[in-house]
């Protein structure tokens, strides 16, 4: 009989089967090896990233960060001000 913790952990994730073109599968396999993660972990990360980038609220947050009034800490002040002058103010 399997230990309770093993059975419980095993059922927390959904197993699926997908079809990928050979070249995409090979590239993903190479990247997983290079990153030192399993293919499952690579696919999980890739899907999570894709979903985050296409989430309406996430896209809005990213646009707000680019076009908002708060300066970007990664951009030097003079460059940030110059970039902001090049973006027109519009009501959305």
C-alpha positions in Angstrom: 0.0 0.0 0.0 1.3 3.5 -0.9 1.9 6.0 1.9 -0.9 8.5 2.2 1.5 11.5 1.5 2.6 10.0 -1.8 -0.9 9.4 -3.1 -2.0 12.9 -2.0 1.0 14.6 -3.7 0.6 12.6 -6.8 -3.0 13.8 -7.3 -2.2 17.6 -6.9 -1.2 17.9 -10.6 -3.1 17.0 -13.7 -1.3 14.8 -16.2 -2.1 15.6 -19.8 -0.9 14.4 -23.2 -0.1 16.9 -26.0 1.2 16.6 -29.5 4.2 18.7 -30.5 6.1 19.0 -33.8 9.4 17.1 -33.5 11.5 20.2 -33.8 9.6 22.0 -31.0 9.9 18.9 -28.8 13.7 18.6 -29.4 14.2 22.3 -28.7 12.2 22.1 -25.5 14.2 19.0 -24.5 17.5 20.7 -25.1 16.4 23.8 -23.1 15.1 21.7 -20.2 18.5 19.9 -20.0 20.4 23.2 -20.2 18.2 24.7 -17.4 18.5 21.5 -15.4 14.7 21.0 -15.1 12.4 18.3 -16.2 10.4 18.7 -19.4 7.2 18.8 -17.3 8.7 21.7 -15.3 9.7 23.5 -18.5 6.3 23.2 -20.0 4.7 24.3 -16.7 6.9 27.4 -16.6 6.2 28.2 -20.3 2.5 27.8 -19.9 2.4 29.9 -16.7 4.4 32.7 -18.5 2.2 32.6 -21.5 -0.9 32.8 -19.4 0.5 35.7 -17.4 1.5 37.6 -20.5 -2.0 37.2 -22.0 -4.0 37.9 -18.8 -5.9 41.2 -19.3 -5.0 42.5 -15.8 -1.4 41.6 -16.3 -1.3 43.4 -19.7 -2.9 46.4 -18.1 -0.4 46.5 -15.2 2.5 46.3 -17.8 1.0 49.1 -19.9 0.5 51.2 -16.7 4.1 50.6 -15.8 5.3 51.8 -19.2 2.9 54.7 -19.6 2.1 55.6 -16.0 3.3 58.6 -14.0 5.8 56.7 -11.9 9.3 56.7 -13.1 10.9 53.4 -14.2 13.6 52.7 -11.6 15.6 50.8 -14.3 15.8 53.9 -16.6 18.0 56.9 -15.8 16.0 60.0 -14.9 16.8 62.2 -17.9 16.1 59.4 -20.4 12.8 58.6 -18.5 11.7 62.2 -18.8 12.6 62.4 -22.5 10.7 59.2 -23.2 7.6 60.5 -21.4 7.6 63.7 -23.4 7.4 61.6 -26.6 4.2 59.8 -25.4 1.0 61.8 -25.8 -1.5 61.9 -22.9 -4.8 60.4 -23.9 -7.9 59.4 -21.9 -8.6 55.8 -22.4 
